[in-house]
């Protein structure tokens, strides 16, 4: 059994789209993960063993106190009961929520910055933006290490005041499935993600309107119905499945020829870190058609493991999709290169070992 314990903190424990948090911590070998959150989310990723600081409606005022002040006796008590050697929080805002209790318990804090926490949120206007930037500076001071999921996110953290010496780029890994026998392809183009502006689903739908392709859209979000209606108005051969469990997503990706990830910077500044779906598709041997957005070029090498275009360039997106769909040999070669890249740099087992090296370093410094 591991002799060191890390408390994995996510205030909403745990959204169905955040498989990357489970996959990363479940793959630890030298450290024992203990999952904790402020509130419980009903999702396929929730577990009965998750520790919840505010489990009932009667805890609403205590949770509000935590959100307003960054301090709460219930959270102090939770940490005292676990006695972790390190606290690892995901997302900047959640890092602030737990940072006061970690400091009080004299437990070193690591915070992973994923994207909107150092792009959209600190750019907010008015009192909300002022408060968030203040909280972000507090995290930067209290954290022993700040993990950025891509170099672009590292630079954004430094822009907002993080000490460059504290910010490390660590790519979140994904499970690498065994090489499967070839399965019949049911879909030409797959899209997996939330239907929000930065995912660029409308760019993809517009690009598909110029192609003869069968498309699959997996995910939910506030723009789901709008995008479904847009695809219908263009008479696309498109199926919208909504959110699906991770194992079903993997199966459906395996039945697809290409993953499209047309990410872009939203009007409010919201950006990706490095979309997990991109790396998951690569691990399955799919070439990726995407954009030069945030950390995506750190995974997708244009012309080798996929094809990249400018953000919002629908003509380039359509041309890149057409190029791959029309050339099976090119698709196969890029898919093999994508799989090899995922095995080398994004295997969740290897990446979690590297993460444990950071835990070891922080614990020794303590």
N, C-alpha and C positions, 0 to 999 in steps of 0.2 A: 504493500500500500504506500502511496506517496506520503511523505512526512511533512509536506508543506501544503498550505491551503490558500486558495485565491478565491475571494468573493467576487463573483461576476454580477455587476449591478446594471440593471436596466429598469427605469422607473415603471414602465408598463411591461410587465412580464407575462407573456412575450408575444408580440405581434407575429402573425402567421408568415409575414414576408421577411422576417429576420432570422432565416435559417442559418445565416453566416455566424450569428452569435453562438447558437447551439453547436454547429459543426466545429467551430474553432475550439471551444472549451471542452467539448466531449472528446476531442482528439488529444488532449493533454495526457502525458504519461508520467511525468515526474511531480506534477502538482495536482492536487485534488480540487476540482471546481465546486463551489457552492453557489447556486443561483439565488439571487435575491432581487426584489423589486418593491416599489411602493404599493402598486396595485396589481391585481391579477387580471389578465386579459383572457377571455375565452377564445382559444384558438387551438389548432392542431399542435402547436408547439408548447402549450402550457403543460406543466407537470405538477402532480400533487406534492412533489418534494421541493418545489420552489418556495422559498421563504418570502412571505409578504408582510411588509411592515404595517400596512393599513388595510386589513382584509375586509372590513365591514363598512357599511354606510355611516355608522357611528364614529368612524375615524376621520370623517371628512374635515373637521376643523383642525385635527392634528396634522393631516396632510397639507392643508392650506398653510399652516404655520411653517412647515418645511419649505414649501414653495416660496413663501414670502421672506423667510429669514435664513434659510439654509441650515436650520437647526431644529431638532425634534427629539424628545426623550425616547420615543418609540424606536427611532432609527439608531440612536445611541445604544439602546438595549439590544437590538438585533445584532449589531456588530460585536457587542460584548459577549453575546452568546456564541457567535461563530468563532471569534478570535482568529481572524485570518492573518496571514503573513503579508498579504498584498490585497488591495482592492483594485479591481479593474472595471472601470465604468465605460459604457459605450455611449457616445455622443456628448458633446460639450455641456448641454443643459443638464443632462443627468449627472455628469461629472460634478457639476456645481452642487446639486442636491445632496450628494453623498460626501462631498469634500470636507464639510465641517465636522461630521461625525468621524471620518477617517483621521482628520487632524487631531481631534480630541482623544481618539484611541491610540494615537501615535503609530498608525498603520500607513505605510507608503501607498500613494495613489498613482495609478496609471489610467489615462483617459485616451480612448480611441476617438479620433475626429473623423467623421465619415463623409461630410460634404456640406449639407445645409447649415451645420453648426458653425462653420467659418466662412460661409458664402452669403446665404440669404439672411439668416437671423441677425448677425451683427450689423447688417446694412439697414435694418428696420428703422423707421423714423419715429419721432416722438418719445414719450416716456418708456415705452416698451423696448425700443432700441437702446436707450440709455441704460436701462436696467440690465439688458442682456450683455452689453459690452462691459459693464462693471463686473457682472458675474463671470464673464469669460476671462477677464484679467485676474480674477481671484483663482480660477482654475489654473491658469498659466503659472501663478505663483506657487500654489499648493501642490501641484502634481510633480512627482519625481520624474516621470517620463510622459511625453505626449506622443501618441502613435498616430501618424497620418497614413491613410490608406493609399495615397498616391503622392507624388512629388508636388503636383499642383496644390493639393490640400495642405501639404507642408508649407508651401510658400504663402498660402492664404493665412495660415495660423501665425506665421512670422509677421505678416502684414498687420495683423491685429494685436501684435505685441508679445507673442511668444518668444522665449529665449531660443535662438536657433540650436543651441547645444542640447536642448531638451527634446527637440522634435525629431522623431525617427520615422522614416518611411518603412512600413511593414505591410506587405500585401496580404490581405485576408485570403486564406486558402479555401479550396472547395474539394469535396470528395472526388477522387479519380476512379471512375467505374472501370471494372475489368473490360478489356476489349471484347465487345459483343459481336456475335455473328451479324452479318448484314440483315437488316429488316426492311421490308417494303416502305418506300417513302410515301406518306399520305399527304404531306404538305410541302409546298415549294418554299414558302417563307414563314418563319415563326417570329413572333414578337412576345416577349415576356416582361411584364413590368406594370407598375401602377399607372393608371391613366391620369397623369398630371403633366403640366406643360413641359417640364424639362425632359420628359421621355420622348417627345417628338412623334407621338403616334399619328398626329395629323399629317406630318411630313411623309410618313411611310404610306398612309392611305392615299395621299395625292400621288406619290411615286408609283404605287401599285396600279393606279388607274390607267397608266400608260403601258402596262404589261399584261400578258395572259398568264396569271399565276394564281395558285390556290394558297390563301393566307390563313394563318392561325394566330389569334390574339388571346393571350392568357394573362389574366390579372384583373384587378378591379380598381376603383378610384373615382374621384369626383367627376371625371370627364368620360366615364365609361359609356353612358347612354348617348352623349353627344358624338363620340367617335363611332359608335355603332350606327347611329343615324347618318353620319357623314359617309361611311363606307356603303351604306345602303343606297344613298343618293347617287353614288358613283357606280352602282351596280357591280361592286366587287364580289368576287368569289371569296368571301371572308367569313370565318367562323369565330365568334366571340364566346369563349368558354367561362369567363370570369376567373376568380382565384381557384387554384387547384393545389392539392398537397404536393410536396416536393417530389415524391416518388413518381407521381403521375406527370409532373412537369418534365422530369428526366425522360420518361417513356415517350412523351409527345415530341420532345426535342429530338430524340433518336429517330423519330419517324419523319423528320423535317430535313430539307436539303440545306437551308441557309438560315442563320439567325440574323435578324435585322435589329439594330440598336441605334436608332437615329437621335441620340441624345443631343441636347442643346442647352444653353443658358437661358433660364426663364426670365421674363420681364422684371421680376422682383429680385433677380440675382441668384436664384436657386440653381445649384449645379450638382452634378454627380461627384462622387469620389472616384470610384472605379466600380461600375455595376457588376455585381456578383454574377448576374445572368450571362454576361459576356464570357466570363471565365468558365462557367458551368458548360456552356455550349462548346467552348474550345476543348474542354476535357472529354466531351462526347465525340470529338472529331468533326465538329461543324465549323466551316469557315464563317467569319463574321463580317457583315457589312455594317459599318458604323460611321462615326464622325470623329474629327480631331477635337474632341471635347474632354477637358479635365484629364483624368488618368487613363482614359481608354487607349491612347497610343503606347502606354507602358505595357499593355497586354497584347494589343493587336498591332502587328507589324504590317504596314501597308504593302500589299503585293506579295506577302509571304504567308501570313496566317489569316488574312482577310483583306478587305478593301475599305479605305477611309475617304470621306469627303468632308467638305466644310459644313459647319453647323447650318442647318436650315436650307441647304442646297438640294432641292428636291430633284432637279435634273441629274445631278451627280449621283444621288441615291438611286434613282431609277436605272441609270447607266451601269452602276456597279452591280446592282441586283441582276440586271439582264446579262452582264458579262459572266457571272457565275452560273446562272441558271442555264445559259446556252452552252456551257463548256463543262462537261462532266469530268474530264481529265483535270482541268484546273481546279474544280471543286474538290476533287479527291486529293490532289496534292496539297492544297491549302488546308484542308481538313486534317490531313496527317501532320502537317507542320504545326497546326493549332494544338492538336493533342500533345505533341512532343513538348511544346512550350508550356502547356499547362502542367505536364508531369514534372518538368524541371523547376518551374518558378511559382506554381500555384497549388501544389499538392497540399491539402489541409494537414496531413500528418507531418510533412516536412516543415510547413510554416508554423505549426503549433510547437514544434521542437524549438524553432528559432524564437518564438514568443516566450517559451519557458526560459531561454537564455536571458531575455530581458527581465523576467521575473526574478531569476537568480541574482542578476546584477543589482536590482533594486533592493532585494532582501538583504544582500550582503552589505550594501551601503547603510541600511537601517541599523 
